[in-house]
Amino acid sequence: MTVWLDRAGKHGEQEQLALNEGVAVVGWDEVPDMSQCKTRDELFQLLQQTYPEEKNKTLYNWRSQLWAFLHRWKKDDLVVLPLKHRSAIAIGRVVGDYKYRPQGPEGAYHSRPVEWIRTDLPRTAFDQDLLYSFGAFLTVCEIRRNNAEQRIMAILEGKKSPPPIEEPEEEIEEKPDFEQQARDQIMAYISRKFKGHNLERLVSEILKTQGYKTKQVPKGPDGGIDILAGQGDMGFDPPRLCVQVKSSDAPVDVDVLRALQGVLKKFGANQGLLVSWGGFRGAVDKEARQIYFEIRLWDSEDLITALLENYEKLSEDLQAEIPLKRIWTLVVEE
């Protein structure tokens, strides 16, 4: 069994389609049906015909990825799909051969049927070296370093992941996603340092930078909320929020969302914010879309985004607890 990385669009444009329809997809929408390409040379010729202006080096890179998608993926191989729209990893199992879908949605013509086993695994469930592998810029690549298959299977089965068996780093053709790697490091640090009520404190401080007056509910029975927040000098002005914070690494289910919705009127709040460090199960996202203007969801990725956007407004004490430094780097695309 082999573990493959797949991406559903640079910005996750096709990830919901992939999860809903049980497929893995790749881009290269201009390329016609590739099922007749029985050799690497035939695939390369097809790419040359489709992209006559591209350099051969680029076409060889694309051929390597598409050949793997066409012929190297086997039934029962695992597929890892890092989600862009929420801080989670989806993992599935290949169940069929390549299929060209000319009538499919734009950007999903090339597909492989996949049975998605889990679509809500939090990024924090994976060690940093695996997240590095998940963060490669390649659309399709094999994940095999440091006994990756054994460790991923343990996470899928709800077991403790065995320690990595260090192996020499393999040379790769493209740079890893350093921005995502930096965010993963910050996420791992927050996960260690801000558990339980400390995460509530962090959320409260971020809300303050956004103009809210906040009050944390004392430890003990909280009636379904952890923070009360309102605008204005005294915090009386709308929007008035009830905030529930879950610091567990496990994704929360829809009952937590409904419970928060049920206590809004009790506290005279206009809206709610549900923060779950471990993310959300699929049913939560679906139901939350229906009450988008009443309750918003933050997973760990959303929380890190809010932290980075407001970091310079945080107190010196909190900045000292989370020591970050902004670094500008040049991004050159071929």
For each residue, the residues with C-beta under 8 A, 3 or more apart:
1: 76 77 78 149
2: 72 73 74 77 78 142 144 149
3: 77 78 79 80 142 143 144 148 149 152
4: 68 73 77 78 79 80 94 140 141 142 143
5: 80 82 133 134 136 138 140 141 142 143
6: 24 25 26 69 79 80 81 139 140
7: 10 26 81 82 139 140
8: 12 13 14 15 17 18 24 25 81
9: 12 13 14 15 27 84 107
10: 7 13 27
11: 84
12: 8 9 15 83 84 85
13: 8 9 10 107
14: 8 9 17 18 25 105 107 108
15: 8 9 12 18 19 81 83 84 85 90
16: 19 20 85
17: 8 14 20 21 23 25 105 108
18: 8 14 15 21 23 24 25 81 108 114
19: 15 16 22 81 90 116 119 282
20: 16 17
21: 17 18
22: 19 92 113 114 115 116
23: 17 18 108 111 112 113 114
24: 6 8 18 69 79 81 92 94 111 112 114
25: 6 8 14 17 18 107 108 110 111
26: 6 7 65 66 69 110 139 140
27: 9 10 107 110 139
28: 31 50 62 66 110
29: 106 107 109
30: 50 51
31: 28 34 46 47 50 66 110
32: 46 50 100
33: 36 100 102
34: 31 37 43 46 66 70 98 100 110
35: 70 98 100
36: 33 42
37: 34 42 43 46 70
38: 42
39: 42 43
40: 43 44 63 67
41: 44 45
42: 36 37 38 39 45 46
43: 34 37 39 40 46 47 63 66 67 70
44: 40 41 47 48 59 60 63
45: 41 42 48 49
46: 31 32 34 37 42 43 49 50
47: 31 43 44 50 51 54 59 62 63 66
48: 44 45 51 52 59
49: 45 46 52
50: 28 30 31 32 46 47
51: 30 47 48 54 58 59
52: 48 49
53:
54: 47 51 58 59
55: 58 59
56: 59 60
57: 60 61
58: 51 54 55 61 62 334
59: 44 47 48 51 54 55 56 62 63
60: 44 56 57 63 64
61: 57 58 64 65 173 174
62: 28 47 58 59 65 66
63: 40 43 44 47 59 60 66 67
64: 60 61 67 68
65: 26 61 62 68 69 138 139 140 141
66: 26 28 31 34 43 47 62 63 69 70 110 140
67: 40 43 63 64 70 71 72
68: 4 64 65 71 72 73 140 141 142
69: 6 24 26 65 66 72 73 98 110 112 140
70: 34 35 37 43 66 67 73 98
71: 67 68
72: 2 67 68 69 142
73: 2 4 68 69 70 77 79 94 98 112
74: 2 77 94
75: 94 95 96
76: 1 93 94
77: 1 2 3 4 73 74 93 94
78: 1 2 3 4 91 92 93 94 149 152 153
79: 3 4 6 24 73 91 92 93 94 112 114
80: 3 4 5 6 89 90 91 134 143 152
81: 6 7 8 15 18 19 24 89 90 91 92
82: 5 7 89 90 123 134 135
83: 12 15 86 87 88 89 90 119
84: 9 11 12 15
85: 12 15 16
86: 83 279 280 285 299 301
87: 83 122 123 187 279 299 300 301 302
88: 83 119 120 121 122 123 251 279 299
89: 80 81 82 83 118 121 122 123 125 126 134
90: 15 19 80 81 82 83 116 118 119 120 121
91: 78 79 80 81 116 117 118 121 152 156
92: 22 24 78 79 81 114 115 116 117
93: 76 77 78 79 114 115 117
94: 4 24 73 74 75 76 77 78 79 112 113 114
95: 75 113 114 115
96: 75 99 112 113
97: 112
98: 34 35 69 70 73 110 111 112
99: 96 111 112 113
100: 32 33 34 35 109 110 111
101: 104 108 109 110 111
102: 33 109
103:
104: 101 108 109 111
105: 14 17 108
106: 29
107: 9 13 14 25 27 29
108: 14 17 18 23 25 101 104 105 111
109: 29 100 101 102 104
110: 25 26 27 28 31 34 66 69 98 100 101
111: 23 24 25 98 99 100 101 104 108
112: 23 24 69 73 79 94 96 97 98 99
113: 22 23 94 95 96 99
114: 18 22 23 24 79 92 93 94 95
115: 22 92 93 95
116: 19 22 90 91 92 119
117: 91 92 93 156
118: 89 90 91 121 156
119: 19 83 88 90 116 282
120: 88 90 251 279 280 281 282
121: 88 89 90 91 118 125 126 155 156
122: 87 88 89 125 249 250 251 277 278 279 299 300
123: 82 87 88 89 126 131 184 187 300 301
124: 187 188 191 249 277 278 300
125: 89 121 122 155 249
126: 89 121 123 130 131 134 152 155 161
127: 130 131 151 161 164
128: 131 132 184 185 188
129: 132 133 145 146 164
130: 126 127 133 134 143 146 148 151 152
131: 123 126 127 128 134 135 180 181 184
132: 128 129 135 136 176 181
133: 5 129 130 136 143 145 148
134: 5 80 82 89 126 130 131 143
135: 82 131 132 176 177 180 181 184
136: 5 132 133 141 172 174 176 177
137: 174 175 176 177
138: 5 65 141 172 173 174
139: 6 7 26 27 65
140: 4 5 6 7 26 65 66 68 69
141: 4 5 65 68 136 138 172
142: 2 3 4 5 68 72
143: 3 4 5 80 130 133 134 148 149 152
144: 2 3 148 149
145: 129 133 148 167 169 170
146: 129 130 151 164 165 166 167
147: 150 151 162 164 165
148: 3 130 133 143 144 145 151 152
149: 1 2 3 78 143 144 152 153
150: 147 153 154 162
151: 127 130 146 147 148 154 155 161 162 164
152: 3 78 80 91 126 130 143 148 149 155 156
153: 78 149 150 156 157
154: 150 151 157 159 160 161 162
155: 121 125 126 151 152 158 159 161
156: 91 117 118 121 152 153
157: 153 154
158: 155
159: 154 155
160: 154
161: 126 127 151 154 155
162: 147 150 151 154
163:
164: 127 129 146 147 151
165: 146 147
166: 146
167: 145 146
168:
169: 145
170: 145
171:
172: 136 138 141 176
173: 61 138
174: 61 136 137 138
175: 137 178
176: 132 135 136 137 172 181
177: 135 136 137 180 181
178: 175 181 182 329
179: 182 183
180: 131 135 177 183 184
181: 131 132 135 176 177 178 184 185
182: 178 179 185 186
183: 179 180 186 187 301 304
184: 123 128 131 135 180 181 187 188
185: 128 181 182 188 189
186: 182 183 189 190 304 307 308 322 324
187: 87 123 124 183 184 190 191 300 301 304
188: 124 128 184 185 191 192
189: 185 186 192 193 322
190: 186 187 193 194 199 202 300 303 304 307 322
191: 124 187 188 194 195 249 277 300
192: 188 189 195
193: 189 190 198 321 322
194: 190 191 198 199 201 202 247
195: 191 192 198 199 247
196: 199 200 247
197: 200 201 216 219
198: 193 194 195 201 202 247
199: 190 194 195 196 202 203 245 247 275 277
200: 196 197 203 204 216 226 227 245 247
201: 194 197 198 204 205 216
202: 190 194 198 199 205 206 303 307 318
203: 199 200 206 207 226 227 243 245 275 298 303
204: 200 201 207 208 214 216 227 229 243
205: 201 202 208 209 314 315 318
206: 202 203 209 210 303 306 307 310 314
207: 203 204 210 212 214 227 229 241 243
208: 204 205 211 212 213 214
209: 205 206 310 313 314
210: 206 207 306 310
211: 208 231
212: 207 208 229 230 231 235 241
213: 208 229 230 231 232 233 234 235
214: 204 207 208 227 228 229 235
215: 227 228 229 235
216: 197 200 201 204 226 227
217: 222 223 225 226 227 228
218:
219: 197
220:
221:
222: 217 225 226
223: 217 263 266 267
224: 242 244 259 260 262 263
225: 217 222 228 242 243 244 260 263 267
226: 200 203 216 217 222 243 244 245
227: 200 203 204 207 214 215 216 217 241 242 243 245
228: 214 215 217 225 235 240 241 242 243 267 269
229: 204 207 212 213 214 215 235 240 241 243 273
230: 212 213 234 235 236 237 238 239 240 241
231: 211 212 213 235 237 238 239 240
232: 213 235 236 237
233: 213
234: 213 230
235: 212 213 214 215 228 229 230 231 232 240
236: 230 232 240
237: 230 231 232 240
238: 230 231 270
239: 230 231 270 271
240: 228 229 230 231 235 236 237 267 268 269 270 271
241: 207 212 227 228 229 230 269 270 271 272 273
242: 224 225 227 228 260 263 264 267 269 271 272 273
243: 203 204 207 225 226 227 228 229 272 273 274 275
244: 224 225 226 256 259 260 272 273 274 275
245: 199 200 203 226 227 275
246: 252 256 274 275 276 277 278
247: 194 195 196 198 199 200 277
248: 252 276 277 278
249: 122 124 125 191 277 278
250: 122 278
251: 88 120 122 276 278 279 280 281 284
252: 246 248 256 257 274 276 278 279 280 281 284
253: 256 281 283 284
254: 257 258 281 283 284 287
255: 258 259
256: 244 246 252 253 259 260 274 276 284
257: 252 254 260 261 274 280 284 287 288 295 297
258: 254 255 261 262 287
259: 224 244 255 256 262 263
260: 224 225 242 244 256 257 263 264 272 274 295
261: 257 258 264 272 291 294 295
262: 224 258 259 266
263: 223 224 225 242 259 260 266 267
264: 242 260 261 267 269 270 271 272 294
265: 268 269
266: 223 262 263
267: 223 225 228 240 242 263 264
268: 240 265
269: 228 240 241 242 264 265 272
270: 238 239 240 241 264
271: 239 240 241 242 264 293 294 295 296
272: 241 242 243 244 260 261 264 269 294 295 296
273: 229 241 242 243 244 295 296 297 298
274: 243 244 246 252 256 257 260 288 295 296 297 298
275: 199 203 243 244 245 246 297 298 299 303
276: 246 248 251 252 256 279 280 297 298 299
277: 122 124 191 199 246 247 248 249 299 300 303
278: 122 124 246 248 249 250 251 252 299 300
279: 86 87 88 120 122 251 252 276 299 300
280: 86 120 251 252 257 276 284 285 288 297 299
281: 120 251 252 253 254 284
282: 19 119 120 285 286
283: 253 254 286 287
284: 251 252 253 254 256 257 280 281 287 288 297
285: 86 280 282 288 289 297
286: 282 283 289 290
287: 254 257 258 283 284 290 291
288: 257 274 280 284 285 291 292 295 296 297
289: 285 286 292
290: 286 287
291: 261 287 288 294 295
292: 288 289 295 296
293: 271
294: 261 264 271 272 291
295: 257 260 261 271 272 273 274 288 291 292
296: 271 272 273 274 288 292
297: 257 273 274 275 276 280 284 285 288 302
298: 203 273 274 275 276 302 303 306
299: 86 87 88 122 275 276 277 278 279 280 302 303
300: 87 122 123 124 187 190 191 277 278 279 303 304
301: 86 87 123 183 187 304 305
302: 87 297 298 299 305 306
303: 190 202 203 206 275 277 298 299 300 306 307
304: 183 186 187 190 300 301 307 308
305: 301 302 308 309
306: 206 210 298 302 303 309 310
307: 186 190 202 206 303 304 310 311 322
308: 186 304 305 311 324
309: 305 306
310: 206 209 210 306 307 313 314
311: 307 308 314 319 322 324
312:
313: 209 310
314: 205 206 209 310 311 318 319 322
315: 205 318 319
316: 319 320
317: 320 321
318: 202 205 314 315 321 322
319: 311 314 315 316 322 323 324
320: 316 317 323
321: 193 317 318
322: 186 189 190 193 307 311 314 318 319
323: 319 320
324: 186 308 311 319
325:
326:
327:
328:
329: 178
330:
331:
332:
333:
334: 58
